Structures are given as structure tokens and as C-alpha cells.
Amino acid sequence: MPAARVLSVAPGSPADAAGIATGDEILTVNGDQLRDVIAYQIHVDGAEVDLEVRRGGLEQQLVVHKAEGAPLGVELAHAIFDRVQTCDNHCPFCFIHQLPKGMRRSLYLQDDDFRLSFLYGNFTTLTRFTEADFERVITEKLSPLYVSIHATDPEVRTRLLRNRRGATSLRWLSLLLDAGVEVHGQVVVCPGVNDGAVLDDTMLGVLDRFPRLATLGVVPLGVSAHSHEPEMRPHTADGARAVVHTVHSWQERFRDTLGRRLVFASDEYYLLAGEPFPPLAAYDDVQQHENGIGMARTFEAEVVAALAGADVEPTGTRPGFFAAVDGAPAEGYRAPRIPLTVIGAGAPGAAAPDDGRPIGIVTGELGARVLAPLVAALGERAGADVRLVPVANKFFGGNIGVTGLLAGADVAAELAGQPADHRYLLPDVVLSRGKFLDGQTVAALPRAVEIVATDGSALVRAVTREAS
């Protein structure tokens, strides 16, 4: 029987008053067995909540009294109580297939679960989507969802997913859009497979079949040194430039036809192509920020505004439904980082007074190209020498250069050759619950580092030591 395990209980909360304790397993809510935190939220919204819990092998009934709509005060261990719907595709470009061996097991989980799409913004191919899933999305208004399209040609999509259902599963996308569900799409472009004329055909297919898509992100294939797919190859500069020009051309067509741009190329494409990013206004509210689309211009705008003394509301991650749900845990790349602090080998317990020491901003190779135009202004404001410390991603290898995929071993190797008495700022995007992807911790780094939230205003505060 699926059960939700209580990770913590807020002191003084209705759950605390009712006697719910850490470690309890919630078996039923108001008499119903629940499969996930979405159903949990619906059931605990009322003023009186009947819980059947298991504690120490014994089952007991508890009743929680609270205001209508008030939170229960419980944090749950997982968002899905039954089994996550795993992916039965075999995409040659899937990054999980390109991970080195020996990493923690959770990183190898391939999900294709619409619930995780709704909760956390994970992309689903809909190849395991069912009538029951569709009914639940509609009746419970589970919107927005995020769908991997890759190609609208049935044969090409089947080839990309290596799943015969890839040819037909986009019928669900049509039905979801017809029902008024907000859907954001994605195309991972694999050179020689779904670029060129196929990408044009996909854009035409979107215009013809899915014009109600909220946005469509076009992102490049990432190829690590651990890939075993000879057909998968990185983009050349010319290939990236061709994709950017295709996206720009279709933005104009979509705007003429639908009144909005709809499709956007990822920031990585502009870096690969050596072309400037579009202005921030050209990203139409940056709705695929977490997919690396418009992130560079957003970060730049945050830095410029913060340097000018303006109050900046960081874009950061769009938290989605999970942040508003009583009990939903932050998982995956949304998991808690660690608080802004100074930590590392020989690090003091708190930040030292500003002494004008040089500052090194640790970043990935692609991130360094985004930050480079901002360094001079940051140094002038800080009254100190500010430089970038780009870290090559040897852990994954290949063409992987984004900051969020940096491993502790690579960061440690780079910092070991840096001066010991400088300040080093490390973006929190490289961490999940205090650990790098390779399991290393910041405490093991050879230099003291200051963990900085990954937004422009936080970086300005860090270099100037201003309170957040």
C-alpha cells in the first residue's frame, strides 16, 4: 500500500497539535489511499482531516483540526508515494545514458511521469500517458505540463525516442491543448537527425497541429565523453548558427500568424554560434528560464539593476506547484543547496570584513562567456580585482560546459592552483543538498569558497558583501 512518510513536522502547526510525528507513514487521508502529493494536497485542504498513520508498525487514527485551506505543517519525504512512472524510451541523446558509472543511484532514474512534469517542470514524452492520466489532468487542472516533442514527423520521432509509440503519443499533446492545458514544449536538436529540413518541418508541424503551445524551447544535444552513440555528435559553430537562424525565421512566422514568437533557442546555441543574445524583451517573459532560455539576458539585467541600487526580484527557478503544496518536497535540481556561507579548507566560521582581497568567480566554461562582460563593473563596485575562474568539465568531458554540471573533483583541481588568500564565489547551482554531482562536498575543496545564489543580484551582494 502506498504511504507518504513524514520527514518533519513544523512546531506549533496543526499537525504537531494533532500528534503527527517525524517518521510516521500516512496510509490514508479522509479514508482514501493517496498516490502522490497532488492528491494529498486536495485531501488535506479542508478544516478537518482524518489521517490513518503507521508508527512503529502500529496503525492509529489522528484527526487534524485547522482553518479551511491552512497548511497541515508537514514536510513529506517524497512527492510520489507509489512508483514513479519510468521512461521506456531509449533516446540516443539521453544524458542519463551518458553518465559515468559509480554516481548515486537517484541520478540514473529516468522518469516519464506527468506528475513530475506538473510538480517540477520535468519534460515528458507522453509515450506512457494513458486515458486515466488524461482524465486526471483535466479534472484536477494539472497545468502547466512540459512535453518533449523533438520532431513532429512520426518516423523521425520514433527514431529519436527508439520507441514505436513515439509515432503516435503526440496525439495526447493535441488533446491536452484542446482541453485548455498550458503546455511548454522542447526540441533537443541532434545534428544530422532532426536539424535542417527536419527542424523546419517540426516548426511547420507545431504551427499546424499545436499552435496553442505556450512556448517551444530548442536546445542543443549534449555529448559527454561517456556516450556510446556514434550517431550523436556535437554541433559545429555553423550548425549552431543555422539552428539560431531557423528559430529566428520561425519566430517571425509565428508572430505574424499567432501574435507571439512561441519558439526560442537556448542561450547555449548563441554561445556555440558566436552570436549575440537577443534583447531580454525578445524572450516573452522568459517562460523557459530553467531550460537555459533567456537566462543570460536575465542574469545580466539583474546584475545591472543591482549595481544601480534597484531592488531586484531574482528570476531563479520557477517553483511551480510543489512550492505551494503543503508537504511537497523540493527534489532533483530544485533540492535545497546550502545557505550563503564561507566554507572549505581552513575557512573561517563567518565572512571576514571586506579587505579588498581579489575575488575569483568560479563558473563553467560557457558561464564564463556570459559573465565576462560584467566583470569590470563588478570589480569597480567591489573596489577589488574581480576575475573569472573557469572550470573545464573533465568529469563528463565531451562538449559539456554549463556551470550546473560541474563536479567537485574538477572544481577542486582548478582551485588547487589558485592563490590561497583570495576570495572565491561558488554558484549554488552546482550543489544539491550540499553535494556536487560526483558526491563531493564543498568542505573538501582546497580553498575556502562562498556559496552564492545563482542570480545577478546575489552575485552583486556577494562581491560587495552587502546583506541580502
C-alpha positions, 0 to 999 in steps of 0.5 A: 500500500502506498504511504507518504512518510513524514520527514518533519513536522513544523512546531506549533502547526496543526499537525504537531497539535494533532500528534503527527510525528517525524517518521510516521507513514500516512496510509490514508487521508479522509479514508482514501489511499493517496498516490502522490502529493497532488492528491494529498494536497486536495485531501488535506485542504479542508478544516478537518482531516482524518489521517490513518498513520503507521508508527512503529508498525502500529496503525492509529487514527489522528484527526487534524483540526485547522482553518479551511485551506491552512497548511497541515505543517508537514514536510513529506519525504517524497512527492510520489508515494507509489512508483514513479512512472519510468521512461521506456524510451531509449533516446540516443541523446539521453544524458542519463545514458551518458553518465559515468558509472559509480554516481548515486543511484537517484541520478540514473532514474529516468522518469516519464511521469506527468506528475513530475512534469506538473510538480517540477517542470520535468519534460515528458514524452507522453509515450506512457500517458494513458486515458486515466492520466488524461482524465486526471489532468483535466479534472484536477487542472494539472497545468502547466505540463512540459512535453518533449516533442523533438520532431513532429514527423512520426518516423523521425520521432520514433527514431529519436525516442527508439520507441514505436509509440513515439509515432503516435503519443503526440496525439495526447499533446493535441488533446491536452491543448484542446482541453485548455492545458498550458503546455511548454514544449522542447526540441533537443536538436541532434545534428544530422537527425532532426536539424535542417529540413527536419527542424523546419518541418517540426516548426511547420508541424507545431504551427499546424497541429499545436499552435496553442503551445505556450512556448517551444524551447530548442536546445542543443544535444549534449555529448559527454565523453561517456556516450556510446552513440556514434550517431550523436555528435556535437554541433559545429559553430555553423550548425549552431548558427543555422539552428539560431537562424531557423528559430529566428525565421520561425519566430517571425512566422509565428508572430505574424500568424499567432501574435507571439514568437512561441519558439526560442533557442537556448542561450547555449546555441548563441554561445556555440554560434558566436552570436549575440543574445537577443534583447531580454524583451525578445524572450516573452517573459522568459517562460523557459528560464530553467531550460537555459532560455533567456537566462543570460539576458536575465542574469545580466539585467539583474546584475545591472539593476543591482549595481544601480541600487534597484531592488531586484526580484531574482528570476531563479527557478520557477517553483511551480506547484510543489512550492505551494503544496503543503508537504511537497518536497523540493527534489532533483535540481530544485533540492535545497543547496546550502545557505550563503556561507564561507566554507572549505579548507581552513575557512573561517566560521563567518565572512571576514570584513571586506579587505579588498582581497581579489575575488575569483568567480568560479563558473563553467566554461560557457558561464564564463562567456556570459559573465565576462562582460560584467566583470569590470563593473563588478570589480569597480563596485567591489573596489577589488580585482574581480576575475573569472575562474573557469572550470573545464568539465573533465568529469563528463568531458565531451562538449559539456560546459554549463556551470550546473554540471560541474563536479567537485573533483574538477572544481577542486583541481582548478582551485588547487592552483589558485592563490590561497588568500583570495576570495572565491564565489561558488554558484549554488547551482552546482550543489544539491543538498550540499553535494556536487554531482560526483558526491563531493562536498564543498568542505573538501575543496582546497580553498575556502569558497562562498556559496552564492545564489545563482542570480545577478543580484546575489552575485552583486551582494556577494562581491560587495558583501552587502546583506541580502 
